[in-house]
Amino acid sequence: SSLAAGAFGLVLATAAKSRHQLSGFSMIIILVMSAVGGSMIPRFFMPEIMQKLGYFTFNTWSLSGYQRVFWYALPGESLGAMIAGLWVIALVLLCSTVICLGIARLLARRWEAS
């Protein structure tokens, strides 16, 4: 989740033209992502459409992984079984990291060109 958050931060930083624009732009986007992703309000309180929109944020995937490890893991469950249950979440977060890094690289090329 930290890789995905860092890569998303790079996308925001390369998309903005100034620090002031980055500050306002990133605050709005991150607050909306946190609200829809379940970081502020548990997702089971949200309407169905909001729950489905949450899957487009890495907050939802990160929180699902944390819940699976700290809440839903059985006391006798082995580490291998726990990791096997997390492979989809880890794959989605890794893919979002790679996609965000690719977008950040494309956006950074405009800075190199000028």
Protein Blocks (a to p, Z undefined) as FASTA:
>chain_A
ZZmmmmmmmmmmmmpmbfklmmmmmmmmmmmmmmmnopmpcfklpcfklmmmmmmpcklm
mmmmmmmmmmmpcfklcfklmmmmmmmmmmmmmmmmmmmmmmmmmmmmmmmmZZ
